[in-house]
Amino acid sequence: MDITKIPYKIYLEENEVPTKWYNVRADMKVKPAPLLNPGTGQPLTIEDMNPIFCEELNKQELDNDTRWFDIPEEVQNFYRMFRPSPLVHAEFLEKALDTPAKIFYKFEGNNTSGSHKLNSAVAQAYYAKAQGLKGVTTETGAGQWGTALSMATQFFGIDCKVYMVKCSYEQKPFRREVIRTYGAEIIPSPSMTTEVGKKINAEHPGTTGSLGCAISEAVEVAVKSEGYRYVLGSVLNQVLLHQTIIGLEAQAALKKYNIKPDILIGCTGGGSNLGGFASPFIGEMLRGEANYKIIGAEPASCPSFTRGKYAYDFCDTGMICPLAKMYTVGSQFIPSANHAGGLRFHGMSPILSELYHQGVFEARAYEQTQVFEAAEIFAKAEGILPAPESSHAIRAAIDEALKCKETGEEKVIVFNLSGTGYFDLYAYSQFNDGTMTDVIPSDSVIEEALSKLPKVPGME
């Protein structure tokens, strides 16, 4: 690789942007465990799922065998607003670290939502519109998904109701206002507008909420409102499918300049980030075509991979959603309000959970002060203020680059910079003022949440 011949920003031509999504399950010998009906303990069918999710998305969710899905023309047209996204050679970061490693990042923040979430929001809004629905409901943690979905639904002319984790709703008023500007209704969760919200507030007085809480409320409203369905921004197979546009573009850009990555990194909360970025490369590994070191970087305050259990669990705190086999710290686990970023879901994508269980990639948990230290280094070097979520991947990339400095190895490190942090200035203020602290759940807290895992025959 002649680094002098590689542009600082590698862009694909418009005709090089992928027109199909990649389904990594087609190349997995051991498929992810199926979602289960919480009432019967049996695998969910299309008939079970249609009252909750959009019909076409349900087909994608349950299809373990189709390798490629056509991206609808209407979705491709919307993608043209912000795709292709650049693959950036982080030469200024390399210089700041004084490392022989070559670092690249895929930048997904070049859209108003400021994150990769728009890739799936557009698809899900399109399928909802095509089905003739009035609108959709959803949850959002840090706010990127809610912002993305509000943009997508207004484009396709359907309604959107967003339940936002209460502590994020309070800490991020400007993210909240962007969502409102795009016409969506936004409610802090847990709220008193739903039965499950009232129940959670009664059982956890003063709670600051979690994604599990917000999911419960959004699902309740969807199933009780005629012409509405629930959509999700991470975790589900369909979401990882849509997000593979990231990895496919990155793959094409790397091949364009004959760059062979050694290490691939993405942050992990529910799985859309790492899953979308890494799946095409994991497919190469599963087919025996290549080998990579892949790292999922998660928060120490919500450590699903590194301290969770691989088991069936509810996807929501209210325990009304389907059961998924995943790495989980328990549906009743609520991350500390001290945690500034997203990545607050108690579980992990069934696809990534199975791949992690097989040892296909590794996971690391980082304390948030470490993460913001990395964010500051990156911002000063590369001129982009990264989202706290993305900064977990930056932390892992910097650690790997510093290892190369010690050994003298010129490894190629590629990570997904999934979003910008311009709506996260409350957290940056805490970091800059020296008031940011790390709260890591004790073993007893996690054990308590895991003790409430559902007990259904055949789910062990």
N, C-alpha and C positions, 0 to 999 in steps of 0.2 A: 504494500500500500504506500503510494507516494503522497504523503499528507499535503505537500505543497500544491498538488493539483486538485485538491478537494475544496469546493467553495465553503465559505463560512456558513451559509444557509443553503441546504440542498432542497430544491423544490421539484416536484414531479410536474410534468406538463398535464394540462387538463385531461387529455386523452389517456394519460397513464394512471389516473385515479381508478382504483378498483370499482367494478360494477357488481360485485358479488360479495356477500359476507361468508366467512369461513366458520364451519361448525367443527370444532376440535373433537367433539364426541365421536365423530365418524372414524377417527383414527385411534380412539382409546379401546384397548382390548377389554379392559374392565370399565364398564360404563358407570356414570354416577348413579347412585341409588335413586329410585323414583320418589317423587313427592307422595305423601300419604294423606288420605282423607282422615282428619282427626277423629271423626265419629266412628269409622269402621276399621281403621288401621290398614286399609287396602290401598293399593296404588291409585292415584287420581286418574280419572278418565277425562276425556274432552267434555263429557256431559257434566261432570263435577265442576270443571273449571269455567265453563262458559258463562255462568251467572256472575263470576268475579272478574275475569280477564277478557280481553278482546279475542274473538274466535280465531283469527289468523295467528295471533301471537301464541295462543294455546297450541296450535299445530307446531309452531317452531319450538315451543317449550318441550314438547314430548318427543320430538324427532331426534333420535340418537344416530341415525344412519346417513342422512343426506349431508354430503360434505359441503356443498355450495348452495347458497340461497341468493336468488336474484334480488338486487336492491331496486325497489320500484322507481320508475322514472321520476315521479313527483318528489321522492326522497333525494334522488340524485340531484335534482334541480335545486333543492334547498341546500344540499351539501356545497354547491358551488359558491355560496355566500362566504364560506370559511375554509373550504378544502380545495386543494391539498394543504395540509399544514406542514410547516418546515421541519426538516431534521437539521438541527444546528450543531456545528462543531464547536464545542465549548473551549476554544483555545485560550480565552482569557481566564477561565477557571483553571485550566491546566497550568497556566503560568502562575496564578496565585498559589496553587498547591505545590508548585515546583515538582511535578510528577512526570515520569516518562509515559504514563498511561495516556491513551487517546480517549477523550470523553465526548460523547454525542448525546443530545437529548431531543426527543420528539416533543414539539411545543403545541399543546392543544388549547392554549388560552386565547387564541386569536378570534374570539367571537364575543358578543355582548354578555353571554352567560359566564364567560371567563373560564370555561372548563370543557373537558371531554364529554360531559353529560349530554350535550346537545345531540351527539351522534345517535343515541338511542331515543331521546325525547322526540325527535323528528319522526323516527320510524313508528313509535307507539302512537303518536298523535295522528299520523297518516292512517294507520290501520283502524283507529277508533272512528275517524271521519268516514273511511270507506265502509265501515259497518253501519253507518247511519246513526251513531250515538249522539246524544246531546252534549255529553261532556265526560270528564274523567276526574278521579280523585287520586291523591298521592300524599306521600310524606316527604319531608326533606330535613336533613340534619344541619350541615353548615350553610345550606341554601343554594348550592350550585345546581342541584337537580331541580328544585322548585323553580329557579330562575329559567333553566333550560326548558322545562315543560311549559311554563307560562308563555315563553316565546313561541314554542312549537304549536301550542293549541290556538293561540290568537292567529297564527299564520293560516291554520286550517279551519278557523272559524267555529271552534267548539269551546265549551265552558271548562274551567279548571278550578278545582278546590284543593288547596295545599295545607296540610297540617305540618307545622314546623316545630321541631324540638324547642321547648320553651326557653332553655338557656341560650340557644342560638338566636331565637326570635328577639330576645332582649339584648344580646350582645352585638347583633348585626342589623341595626335598623336600616342601613342603606341597601343591604341585600334584600331586605323585606320590601323596601320601596320600589326596587326594580321589578320584583314580582308583581306588585300592585300596578305598576305602570303598564305592564303587559296584560292587565285585565283580569288576573287571577284573584280569587278570594283566598286570604291567608289567615290561618287560625293557629295560635300557640297551643302546643300539645304537651301534656294532657289537658284537655279543655272540659268545659261543662256542657258542651253541645252534643255529646254522644253518651250513650249508656256506658260504654266501656271506659270513656274518659272519666266519667263520674266515679266509676268503680276504682280506677287506678288512683284518682285523687283521694278517695276515702281510705284506701289501703296504704298509700304513701303520701301523707300530708306534706305539702310544701315541695313536692318533687320537682326537679328541674327538667324531667322528661328524658326520653331516649327514642331512638328510631323505632324500637319495638312498640313503644306506646303510640307513636304517631301512625305507624302502620295499622295498628288495631283500629284507630279512629277512622282512618281513610277507608279501610275495608268496610267497616260498618256503614258508613255513609253511602258507599258505592252500591252495596247490596240492597239498601233500603230506598234508593233513589232510582226511579224508572228512567231508563235511557242512559245510565252511567255505568262505567266500569272502573276498576282500580288498575293503576299502572305503577310500576316499581322501577327505581333508578339503578338498582344493582342486584346482586345475588342470583337472580333467576337466569336460567340458560339462555333465554331469548335476549336478555340485556347484554350478556357477554358476546353473543352472536353479533349484535349490532356494533358493538365496540371494537370488533376485529378490524374495522376500517383503519384503526390506528396502527395495529401491528402489520397489516398488509401494506400500508403506505410506507412504513418504516423499512420493511423488508425490501420493497422495490427501490427505495432511495439508497439503501446500503448496497444493493446489487448493482445499481447504476454506476457506482464508483468503486466496485470491487472491494468493499469494506466488509470484513468478516468479524462480527462481534464475538467477544469471549464471555462477557458478562451482561446480562439483561436484568433491569431492576424496575419494579413498580411498587407503589404503595398499595396497601390492602386494608379495606374496611369491610366491604361486602363482596368485592371481587371484580367489579366492572373495569377498574383501572388496570390492574395486573392482568386480568383475564383477557381484556381487549388488546392490550399491548403485546403480551407474551404468547397468546394462543397460536398464531401462525408459526412462531419459532418452536413452540412445543410440538406442533404437528410434525415439523422436520425431525425432531428428536424421536417421536413415536414411530415414524416411518423409517428410522435408521439412516437419515440423510445428513444429520449434523449432530453436534453436541455442544450445549451451552451451559454455563452456570447461571441459574435464574434465582433471583432473590425477591421475596415479598417482604416489604417493610411495613410493620404495623405499629400502632401506639402501645406503649407499655400499660396505658390506662385502660385499654380494652383489648387484651391479648388473646384473640380467638385461636390463632394458630399455635402460638408458643406455650400457652397455658390452658387451652381449652381441651375438651373431650370430643372425640369423633363419635357422634351419636345422633339419633333422631331427636329433633327438638322443634318446638313451635317457632315460627318465623316472627312472632309478635308477642308483646308482653301480655296482651289481653287473651292470648291462647284461643283465638278464633280462626287463625289462618292455617293453611296446610302445614304438615310436618315435613321437614327436610333433614336428610342425613348430612351433617356438616360438622366442622370444627366449631364448637360453641362454648361460651362461658355461661350459658343459661339464659333463657328468655326473660327471666326475672332480674337479670343483672342490669343495673343502671350505671353508666359511667359517671365519674365525678364531674360536676359542673366546672371544675377547675380545668378540665381538658378543653383546649381552645379550638381545635380543629374538628373536622368531620370524623369519618372512620369510627363512628360510634355504634355500629351494629354489633349485636352480641354474637352473631354467627358469621359464616363464610360461605361463599358460593359452593354448591354441591360439586360442580366441576372441579374447581380448584382444591376443594377438600379431598376429593378422591385422588387427584394428581399429587397432592402433598403427601397423602397417606402412602402412595406408591413410591415416594422419594424422588419425584421428578424435579422438584425445586425445593429450596430452603426458605425459612422465614426467620426474621429478626424483629425484635421489639425494641423500640426506642422511647426514651423519656422525652417529654416535649421541650425541655430546655436544650437538650442535645439537638433536637430537630430545628429549633429556631436559631441556634448557633450556625447550623449548616445553611439555613435560609439566608442569614445575613451575609455569610461568605459568598454565596451564590449571587445575591442581589448586587453586592459591591463589584463582583467580577463580571457578571453577564448583563447587568442592567435591567433585569426583570425581577419584580417582587413576587416571589412564588407563594402559592397557597400553602397553608400549614400541612394539608394532606400531602401534596406533592413533595413537600420538604422532607418527608420521611424517606422518599426515594433518593432525594439529594444527599441526605445523611449517609445512606448506604453507599451511594456512588463515591462520595468523598472518602469514606473509610476504605473502600476498595482501591481508590487512586493512591491513597497514602501507603497502602500495603505495597503497591507497585513502586513507590518511591523508596521503600525499604529494600526491596528485592532487585530493583532495576529492571523489572519486566515491563514491556510495552504492550500491556493488554488493552483491548478495545472495550470500553464500557459504554453501554447505551441505556439510558433511562427515560421514563415517560414523565415529562413535566406537564402534568394533567391540567393545571390551572394557575391562575394568578391570585395574588393575595390582597388586592386593593380594597376588598370589602372586609378584610380581616385585621384592620388596623387597631382594633381594641386589643387583640392578642399581641400584636407587635408593640403596642404601647406598654403592656405589662412586661414584655421581654426587655424593652429599652429602659424601663424604670427600675428593673431589677426586682419586680414583685412577682414574676412568674415562678410558680413552684411545680413540683412533680408529685402527683398523687398516684401511687401504684397500688392496686387492690391487693389486700392480703390473701393468703391461701384460704383462710377461713371464709372470707367474703365470696370467693369464687366457688369454694366447696358448697357453701350454702345455696348459691344460685344453681349449681349443678345437681344438688340433691332434689331439685324440683323438676328435673327432666321427666317428660311423660313416660308413664309405664303402660305400654300397649304391647300385647303379645306379638312376637315376631319382629320387634323393632330393635332388639339389642344388636 
